[in-house]
Amino acid sequence: MLQAFIVTLREGVEAALIIGITLAYLAKIGRPELRKSVYAALISAFVASIGVAVLLSRAHLNEDIFEGWVMLVAAFFVITMVVFMMKIGRKLKGEIEGKLGSLAGKNAHFGLFGFVFLMVLREGVETVLILSAVSLNSTELLSFLGTLLGVAAAVLFGVMFVKGSVRINLQKFFRVTTVILFFVAAQLIVSGLHELSENGVLPSSKREMALVGPIVRNDIFFFITIVALAALMVLFEMKRREPQAVPASAAEMRKAKWAAHRERLWMASVYASSFVFILLVTAEFIYAKSVSALSPATEVTFVKGQISIPLKDIYDGDLHRYEAKENGVDVRFWLYQKPDGKIATVLDACEICGAVGFYKRGTGVICKNCAAPINTQSLGMAGGCNPIPLQAQITADAVIIREADVAARSSVFQQ
């Protein structure tokens, strides 16, 4: 449950923060009518998330490829948002903040809609697929609850950010949020290219994936930087806030005090929740690092040119790694029961990253070189960063692997 909560929270907070920046920015430049485009995009993305998730599930389309393309298109819209903000930023003079509405171009509605729609759709489809796969057992129901709580916490954070940044100076708000958007665009581009490369859509090599992989594997630093910048902006504004003029009447004074108190609560909520989020995500990151080592391989010896592995040893949902010496090379392979109940027999290597290996994390399998999460239902299929299939025969009670098939793949482990 906690892992599902943190994963959903981490992804959702970024999207909620971007939407919060957009709404707060529109309020500051005097274009509240453009909020309709933001809300329309949110509703459309919610509906589209369900539709796309159903399509991906029933048509057996590759979710990672879809997400990779959406990331790249979303990055384009994020960059256009930054360009729009920079054009306005060059014309800021402080006293003309109320006259900036005319600076928005005719395509503002379309740009905002596409920007918000893709940011929400990217996370919405994945969330719907996770929730739709839940079955009625205690473990998956807890993960279901964790995912819902993560979404709720992300939405709440977005609301707190909008409420807590209402009175921040526009120039200061512009400078900080521009940096945040640049980080978001960089993360989307790197992650999008990684998704498409690992699935063979874009050409890639072991060296390229080893370069991009660590960035994706350590993309927690994008999250920490983005959330920390937003929190620090609000915190410093709270510390430097100049006292407001005291109203003449007692009623107006009480109203002003309540408004100031409420605003301080929103601002305090932003940086307090940001600290908690960063702490949770960092703890989850450290834990994930500790389980990324390859599990020990069981050494096997072929008898009469084959080995027989009992099926009862595989039906536990774990990754079962084996090792055999062929042509003077240690060849690793593993067996795994897929979600549909079938057994996949694969090498502990892929065509892109080579024989670096895979490890199990939660209910998924991860490439150790490029941190690519592998769709476990696709195990046994060649291509991209998927483990290289190994020929095997499945009988009623065992998996039979021929020595000749293992020896033929020994060259993969010589690289």
C-alpha positions as CSV (number, residue, x, y, z in Angstrom):
1,M,0.0,0.0,0.0
2,L,2.8,2.5,1.0
3,Q,4.7,1.8,-2.2
4,A,1.6,2.3,-4.4
5,F,0.8,5.5,-2.4
6,I,4.4,6.9,-2.9
7,V,4.6,6.0,-6.6
8,T,1.2,7.6,-7.4
9,L,1.9,10.6,-5.2
10,R,5.3,11.2,-6.8
11,E,3.8,11.2,-10.3
12,G,0.6,13.0,-9.4
13,V,2.3,15.8,-7.5
14,E,4.3,16.9,-10.5
15,A,1.1,17.0,-12.7
16,A,-0.9,18.8,-9.9
17,L,1.9,21.3,-9.4
18,I,2.1,22.1,-13.1
19,I,-1.7,22.6,-13.2
20,G,-1.5,24.7,-10.0
21,I,1.2,26.9,-11.6
22,T,-1.0,27.4,-14.6
23,L,-4.1,28.4,-12.6
24,A,-2.1,30.7,-10.4
25,Y,-0.4,32.3,-13.3
26,L,-3.6,32.9,-15.2
27,A,-5.0,34.7,-12.1
28,K,-1.9,36.8,-11.8
29,I,-2.0,38.0,-15.4
30,G,-5.6,38.8,-15.3
31,R,-6.9,36.0,-17.6
32,P,-9.3,34.1,-15.5
33,E,-11.4,33.2,-18.5
34,L,-8.6,30.9,-19.7
35,R,-9.3,28.7,-16.7
36,K,-12.2,27.2,-18.6
37,S,-9.6,25.6,-20.9
38,V,-7.8,24.2,-18.0
39,Y,-10.9,22.7,-16.4
40,A,-12.1,21.4,-19.8
41,A,-8.7,19.7,-20.3
42,L,-8.9,18.1,-16.9
43,I,-12.4,16.6,-17.6
44,S,-11.4,15.5,-21.1
45,A,-8.2,13.9,-19.8
46,F,-10.2,12.0,-17.1
47,V,-12.6,10.6,-19.7
48,A,-9.8,10.0,-22.3
49,S,-7.7,8.1,-19.6
50,I,-10.5,5.6,-19.2
51,G,-11.0,5.2,-22.9
52,V,-7.3,4.9,-23.7
53,A,-6.7,2.4,-20.9
54,V,-9.6,0.2,-22.2
55,L,-8.1,0.4,-25.7
56,L,-4.6,-0.5,-24.6
57,S,-5.9,-3.4,-22.5
58,R,-8.3,-4.9,-25.1
59,A,-6.2,-4.3,-28.2
60,H,-3.1,-5.5,-26.3
61,L,-1.2,-2.4,-27.4
62,N,2.1,-1.4,-25.8
63,E,1.5,1.0,-22.9
64,D,5.2,2.0,-22.7
65,I,5.3,3.1,-26.3
66,F,2.1,5.1,-25.9
67,E,3.5,6.8,-22.8
68,G,6.8,7.5,-24.5
69,W,5.0,9.4,-27.3
70,V,2.7,11.3,-24.9
71,M,5.8,12.3,-22.9
72,L,7.5,13.8,-25.9
73,V,4.4,15.7,-27.0
74,A,3.8,16.9,-23.5
75,A,7.3,18.2,-23.3
76,F,6.6,20.2,-26.5
77,F,3.6,21.9,-24.8
78,V,5.6,22.5,-21.6
79,I,8.3,24.3,-23.6
80,T,5.6,26.4,-25.4
81,M,4.3,27.3,-22.0
82,V,7.8,28.4,-20.9
83,V,8.2,30.5,-24.1
84,F,4.8,32.2,-23.4
85,M,5.9,33.0,-19.9
86,M,9.2,34.3,-21.0
87,K,7.6,36.6,-23.5
88,I,5.4,38.1,-20.8
89,G,8.3,38.2,-18.3
90,R,10.3,40.5,-20.6
91,K,7.4,43.0,-20.4
92,L,6.9,43.0,-16.7
93,K,7.1,46.4,-14.9
94,G,5.3,45.7,-11.7
95,E,2.7,48.3,-12.1
96,I,1.2,46.8,-15.3
97,E,0.3,43.4,-13.9
98,G,-3.4,44.1,-14.4
99,K,-2.9,44.9,-18.1
100,L,-1.1,41.7,-19.1
101,G,-4.2,39.9,-20.4
102,S,-3.7,41.4,-23.9
103,L,-0.3,39.6,-24.2
104,A,-1.9,36.2,-24.5
105,G,-2.1,35.1,-28.1
106,K,-5.1,33.8,-30.0
107,N,-3.9,30.2,-29.6
108,A,-3.8,30.5,-25.8
109,H,-7.0,28.3,-25.3
110,F,-5.6,25.6,-27.5
111,G,-2.1,25.6,-26.0
112,L,-3.4,25.5,-22.4
113,F,-5.9,22.7,-23.3
114,G,-3.2,20.6,-24.9
115,F,-0.7,21.3,-22.1
116,V,-3.0,20.3,-19.3
117,F,-4.7,17.5,-21.2
118,L,-1.4,15.6,-21.9
119,M,0.1,16.2,-18.5
120,V,-3.0,14.6,-16.9
121,L,-3.6,11.9,-19.6
122,R,0.0,10.6,-19.1
123,E,-0.7,9.8,-15.4
124,G,-4.4,9.1,-15.8
125,V,-4.0,6.1,-18.2
126,E,-1.4,4.5,-16.0
127,T,-3.5,5.0,-12.9
128,V,-6.7,3.5,-14.6
129,L,-4.7,0.5,-15.8
130,I,-3.4,-0.1,-12.3
131,L,-6.8,0.2,-10.7
132,S,-8.5,-2.0,-13.3
133,A,-6.0,-4.8,-12.7
134,V,-6.9,-5.1,-9.0
135,S,-8.4,-8.4,-7.9
136,L,-10.2,-9.1,-4.7
137,N,-7.3,-10.1,-2.5
138,S,-6.0,-8.2,0.5
139,T,-2.6,-7.2,-1.1
140,E,-4.0,-5.8,-4.3
141,L,-6.9,-4.0,-2.4
142,L,-4.3,-2.3,-0.2
143,S,-2.4,-1.2,-3.4
144,F,-5.7,0.0,-4.8
145,L,-6.3,2.1,-1.7
146,G,-2.7,3.4,-1.7
147,T,-3.1,4.5,-5.3
148,L,-6.4,6.4,-4.6
149,L,-4.8,8.1,-1.5
150,G,-1.8,9.1,-3.7
151,V,-4.1,10.7,-6.3
152,A,-6.1,12.5,-3.5
153,A,-2.9,13.8,-1.8
154,A,-1.6,15.1,-5.2
155,V,-4.8,16.9,-5.9
156,L,-4.8,18.4,-2.4
157,F,-1.2,19.6,-2.9
158,G,-2.2,21.4,-6.2
159,V,-5.1,23.2,-4.4
160,M,-2.8,24.2,-1.5
161,F,-0.2,25.6,-4.0
162,V,-2.8,27.7,-5.8
163,K,-4.2,29.0,-2.5
164,G,-0.8,29.6,-1.0
165,S,0.8,31.5,-4.0
166,V,-2.0,33.9,-4.7
167,R,-0.2,37.0,-3.4
168,I,3.4,36.1,-4.5
169,N,5.0,38.8,-6.6
170,L,4.5,38.0,-10.3
171,Q,8.1,38.5,-11.2
172,K,9.3,36.2,-8.5
173,F,6.6,33.7,-9.3
174,F,7.6,33.9,-13.0
175,R,11.3,33.3,-12.3
176,V,10.8,30.2,-10.1
177,T,8.1,28.6,-12.1
178,T,10.0,29.0,-15.3
179,V,12.9,27.0,-13.8
180,I,10.4,24.3,-12.6
181,L,8.9,24.0,-16.0
182,F,12.3,23.6,-17.6
183,F,13.0,20.7,-15.2
184,V,9.7,19.1,-16.1
185,A,10.4,19.4,-19.8
186,A,13.8,17.9,-19.4
187,Q,12.4,15.0,-17.4
188,L,9.6,14.4,-20.0
189,I,12.1,14.4,-22.9
190,V,14.6,12.0,-21.2
191,S,11.9,9.6,-20.0
192,G,10.0,9.7,-23.3
193,L,13.2,8.8,-25.3
194,H,14.0,6.1,-22.8
195,E,10.5,4.5,-23.1
196,L,10.7,4.5,-26.9
197,S,14.3,3.2,-27.0
198,E,13.7,0.4,-24.6
199,N,10.8,-0.8,-26.8
200,G,12.8,-0.7,-30.0
201,V,10.9,2.3,-31.5
202,L,14.0,4.4,-31.6
203,P,17.5,2.9,-32.4
204,S,19.6,2.6,-29.3
205,S,22.7,0.9,-28.0
206,K,24.0,-0.4,-24.7
207,R,26.1,2.7,-24.3
208,E,23.2,5.1,-25.0
209,M,20.9,3.2,-22.6
210,A,23.6,3.2,-20.0
211,L,23.8,7.0,-20.3
212,V,20.0,7.6,-20.3
213,G,19.3,4.8,-17.8
214,P,20.9,6.3,-14.7
215,I,19.1,9.6,-15.4
216,V,15.8,7.8,-15.5
217,R,16.7,5.5,-12.6
218,N,17.6,8.6,-10.5
219,D,14.8,10.9,-11.7
220,I,13.9,11.3,-8.1
221,F,16.2,14.4,-8.2
222,F,13.8,16.0,-10.8
223,F,11.0,15.5,-8.3
224,I,12.9,16.8,-5.3
225,T,14.1,19.8,-7.2
226,I,10.7,20.7,-8.6
227,V,8.8,20.3,-5.3
228,A,11.6,22.0,-3.3
229,L,11.6,25.1,-5.6
230,A,7.9,25.5,-5.2
231,A,8.1,25.1,-1.4
232,L,11.0,27.5,-1.0
233,M,9.3,30.1,-3.1
234,V,6.2,30.0,-0.8
235,L,8.3,29.8,2.4
236,F,10.5,32.8,1.5
237,E,7.5,34.8,0.5
238,M,5.9,34.0,3.9
239,K,9.0,35.1,5.7
240,R,9.4,38.4,3.8
241,R,5.8,39.3,3.6
242,E,5.3,43.0,4.5
243,P,2.6,43.9,7.0
244,Q,-0.7,45.1,5.5
245,A,-2.3,48.4,6.3
246,V,-4.6,48.2,9.3
247,P,-8.3,48.8,8.3
248,A,-10.1,51.5,10.2
249,S,-13.2,49.5,11.3
250,A,-13.1,46.6,13.7
251,A,-15.1,44.4,11.3
252,E,-12.6,45.0,8.5
253,M,-9.7,44.4,10.8
254,R,-11.2,41.0,11.9
255,K,-11.8,40.1,8.2
256,A,-8.2,41.1,7.3
257,K,-6.7,39.1,10.1
258,W,-8.7,36.0,9.2
259,A,-7.7,36.3,5.5
260,A,-4.1,36.7,6.5
261,H,-4.3,33.8,8.9
262,R,-6.0,31.6,6.3
263,E,-3.3,32.5,3.7
264,R,-0.5,31.6,6.2
265,L,-2.1,28.3,6.8
266,W,-2.2,27.5,3.0
267,M,1.4,28.6,2.6
268,A,2.5,26.6,5.7
269,S,0.6,23.6,4.3
270,V,2.6,23.8,1.0
271,Y,6.1,23.7,2.4
272,A,5.2,21.3,5.2
273,S,3.6,18.8,2.8
274,S,6.5,19.3,0.3
275,F,8.9,18.3,3.1
276,V,6.9,15.2,3.9
277,F,6.6,14.2,0.2
278,I,10.3,14.6,-0.4
279,L,11.0,12.5,2.8
280,L,8.7,9.7,1.7
281,V,10.0,9.6,-1.9
282,T,13.6,9.7,-0.8
283,A,13.0,6.8,1.7
284,E,11.3,4.8,-1.1
285,F,14.3,5.6,-3.4
286,I,16.8,4.4,-0.9
287,Y,14.8,1.2,-0.3
288,A,14.5,0.6,-4.0
289,K,18.3,0.9,-4.4
290,S,18.8,-1.7,-1.7
291,V,16.8,-4.3,-3.6
292,S,18.3,-3.7,-7.1
293,A,21.1,-6.2,-6.7
294,L,20.7,-9.4,-8.6
295,S,19.4,-12.4,-6.6
296,P,21.9,-15.3,-6.4
297,A,21.7,-17.7,-9.3
298,T,21.2,-21.5,-8.7
299,E,23.9,-23.4,-10.6
300,V,22.6,-26.2,-12.7
301,T,24.2,-29.2,-14.5
302,F,22.8,-30.7,-17.6
303,V,22.1,-34.4,-17.6
304,K,21.9,-36.1,-21.0
305,G,21.8,-32.7,-22.6
306,Q,18.9,-31.2,-20.7
307,I,17.7,-30.1,-17.3
308,S,14.2,-30.4,-15.8
309,I,12.9,-27.7,-13.4
310,P,9.7,-28.6,-11.5
311,L,6.8,-26.3,-12.1
312,K,5.9,-26.3,-8.4
313,D,9.2,-24.4,-7.7
314,I,8.1,-21.6,-10.1
315,Y,4.5,-21.0,-9.0
316,D,5.3,-18.6,-6.3
317,G,5.4,-15.3,-8.2
318,D,9.2,-14.9,-7.7
319,L,12.0,-14.6,-10.3
320,H,14.0,-17.8,-10.3
321,R,17.5,-17.3,-11.6
322,Y,19.8,-20.1,-12.8
323,E,23.3,-20.4,-14.1
324,A,25.2,-22.9,-16.3
325,K,28.7,-22.9,-17.6
326,E,28.8,-23.3,-21.4
327,N,31.9,-22.8,-23.6
328,G,33.7,-21.5,-20.6
329,V,31.1,-18.8,-20.0
330,D,28.6,-18.5,-17.2
331,V,25.2,-18.2,-18.9
332,R,22.3,-16.9,-16.7
333,F,18.7,-17.5,-17.4
334,W,15.5,-17.3,-15.3
335,L,11.9,-18.5,-15.1
336,Y,8.9,-16.4,-14.1
337,Q,5.2,-17.1,-13.9
338,K,3.4,-14.3,-15.9
339,P,0.1,-12.7,-14.8
340,D,-1.8,-15.0,-17.2
341,G,-0.3,-18.1,-15.4
342,K,2.1,-19.1,-18.2
343,I,5.8,-19.7,-17.5
344,A,8.4,-17.5,-19.3
345,T,11.9,-18.8,-19.8
346,V,14.4,-16.1,-20.7
347,L,18.0,-15.2,-20.6
348,D,19.2,-12.8,-17.9
349,A,20.1,-10.3,-20.7
350,C,18.6,-8.2,-23.5
351,E,19.5,-7.2,-27.0
352,I,20.1,-3.5,-26.0
353,C,21.8,-3.6,-22.6
354,G,23.5,-7.0,-22.9
355,A,24.1,-9.4,-19.9
356,V,23.7,-6.8,-17.1
357,G,20.7,-8.7,-15.8
358,F,17.2,-8.1,-14.3
359,Y,15.8,-7.9,-10.8
360,K,12.4,-8.2,-9.3
361,R,10.8,-5.2,-7.6
362,G,7.3,-5.4,-6.2
363,T,5.2,-7.2,-8.9
364,G,7.5,-6.0,-11.8
365,V,10.9,-6.8,-13.3
366,I,13.5,-4.1,-13.8
367,C,16.5,-3.9,-16.2
368,K,19.6,-3.3,-14.0
369,N,21.4,-1.3,-16.7
370,C,18.7,1.2,-17.8
371,A,16.1,0.9,-15.1
372,A,13.5,0.0,-17.7
373,P,10.4,-1.6,-16.1
374,I,9.4,-4.7,-18.1
375,N,5.8,-5.6,-18.6
376,T,5.8,-9.1,-17.1
377,Q,3.0,-10.2,-19.5
378,S,5.4,-9.5,-22.4
379,L,8.1,-11.8,-21.0
380,G,9.1,-14.3,-23.7
381,M,8.6,-11.8,-26.5
382,A,11.7,-10.6,-28.3
383,G,12.6,-6.9,-28.9
384,G,13.6,-3.8,-27.1
385,C,14.8,-4.2,-23.5
386,N,12.8,-7.3,-23.0
387,P,14.8,-10.3,-21.8
388,I,16.0,-12.5,-24.7
389,P,13.6,-15.6,-25.0
390,L,15.1,-19.0,-24.3
391,Q,13.7,-22.0,-26.0
392,A,12.0,-24.4,-23.5
393,Q,9.5,-27.2,-23.3
394,I,6.7,-27.0,-20.7
395,T,5.3,-30.3,-19.6
396,A,2.5,-31.1,-17.1
397,D,4.9,-30.8,-14.2
398,A,8.2,-29.4,-15.4
399,V,10.1,-26.9,-17.6
400,I,12.7,-28.8,-19.8
401,I,15.6,-26.8,-21.2
402,R,18.1,-28.2,-23.6
403,E,21.8,-27.6,-23.2
404,A,22.2,-26.9,-26.9
405,D,19.8,-24.0,-26.6
406,V,21.7,-22.5,-23.7
407,A,25.1,-23.0,-25.3
408,A,23.9,-21.2,-28.5
409,R,23.3,-18.1,-26.4
410,S,26.7,-18.1,-24.6
411,S,28.0,-15.4,-26.9
412,V,25.6,-12.9,-25.3
413,F,27.4,-13.3,-22.0
414,Q,30.9,-12.9,-23.5
415,Q,30.3,-9.2,-24.5
